[in-house]
Structures are given as structure tokens and as C-alpha cells.
């Protein structure tokens, strides 16, 4: 029995998991469609260059990670995670831990998604853990650079707020 009644209740645990991996997290981000959560790891060298306004301009994102939150609709979540691969480096689905365990118990059933590198997170009231690891892949479309720019604006705004 899942401890969650809504997908939103899993968001804090997934955000903490992403932040622990060095990602700046945003929710409800439009990539190809509406994505529940996206995390960005900035490339420190590109950040340094951007702050000093050095040329040439280079993408800021070292890595973008998307997470789809679902309570039970497994096929829908895996399909959304697959669609996210066009714009991110890693794509996960996050389910309550009992649902994630059922998915992992029958990996052959979902093999086509694992072949593309989709990962699965199991979420409990105490946290989040990787049940099936995502395989990093380069995004197939150029959306990743645009997403990193959105994260950059947030990053700069927060940096200015902490200075004052």
C-alpha cells in the first residue's frame, strides 16, 4: 500500500535526491511536453566563462535529469520518460517504493524502456532510491541548451538575493 495519495507528495523526496546529486531542481518544466521535475548540473568552466562574459558562448549544462512522478500508471510514466530523452541526458520515473519494486521484479516486461536508458526511482516517506539506474545519453534535440538557460536565470537571481 502506497503512503502517497497524490504525485505531488513525492516531490520533496525526489527533489532532495536530485539535490544530493549536485543538481539544481525545477518543477513543472516544459521540455517536449510538461515534465514533472528537471535537474541541471552546471559545467563549472562554462559558468566561470559566462560570469566573466568570455567568448565563445558554450552550453552551461553538464547534465540535465528529468523525473516523471506517477503513483501507478506505469506505461504512461515510462513513455513520458522516453519522450524526455530528446532533451535531457538522463530520464527517470518515480513511483512509490512498492510500485517500483513490482516494476523491478519483472524487468523483461519493460525491457524496451531499459534499452533506451530509462531509470526508476522508488519513493518512500523517508526518501528516494534508485531501483533501476538510468543510462546517460546525449539529448537528441537541442532543447537541453534552452533548459539550462532557464536554470541559469534562476541561479543568477538567487545569487543576487543572497548578496543583498
C-alpha positions, 0 to 999 in steps of 0.5 A, spaced: 500 500 500 502 506 497 503 512 503 502 517 497 495 519 495 497 524 490 504 525 485 505 531 488 507 528 495 513 525 492 516 531 490 520 533 496 523 526 496 525 526 489 527 533 489 532 532 495 535 526 491 536 530 485 539 535 490 544 530 493 546 529 486 549 536 485 543 538 481 539 544 481 531 542 481 525 545 477 518 543 477 513 543 472 518 544 466 516 544 459 521 540 455 517 536 449 511 536 453 510 538 461 515 534 465 514 533 472 521 535 475 528 537 471 535 537 474 541 541 471 548 540 473 552 546 471 559 545 467 563 549 472 568 552 466 562 554 462 559 558 468 566 561 470 566 563 462 559 566 462 560 570 469 566 573 466 562 574 459 568 570 455 567 568 448 565 563 445 558 562 448 558 554 450 552 550 453 552 551 461 549 544 462 553 538 464 547 534 465 540 535 465 535 529 469 528 529 468 523 525 473 516 523 471 512 522 478 506 517 477 503 513 483 501 507 478 500 508 471 506 505 469 506 505 461 504 512 461 510 514 466 515 510 462 513 513 455 513 520 458 520 518 460 522 516 453 519 522 450 524 526 455 530 523 452 530 528 446 532 533 451 535 531 457 541 526 458 538 522 463 530 520 464 527 517 470 520 515 473 518 515 480 513 511 483 512 509 490 517 504 493 512 498 492 510 500 485 517 500 483 519 494 486 513 490 482 516 494 476 523 491 478 521 484 479 519 483 472 524 487 468 523 483 461 516 486 461 519 493 460 525 491 457 524 496 451 524 502 456 531 499 459 534 499 452 533 506 451 536 508 458 530 509 462 531 509 470 526 508 476 526 511 482 522 508 488 519 513 493 518 512 500 516 517 506 523 517 508 526 518 501 528 516 494 532 510 491 534 508 485 531 501 483 533 501 476 539 506 474 538 510 468 543 510 462 546 517 460 545 519 453 546 525 449 539 529 448 537 528 441 534 535 440 537 541 442 532 543 447 537 541 453 541 548 451 534 552 452 533 548 459 539 550 462 538 557 460 532 557 464 536 554 470 541 559 469 536 565 470 534 562 476 541 561 479 543 568 477 537 571 481 538 567 487 545 569 487 543 576 487 538 575 493 543 572 497 548 578 496 543 583 498 
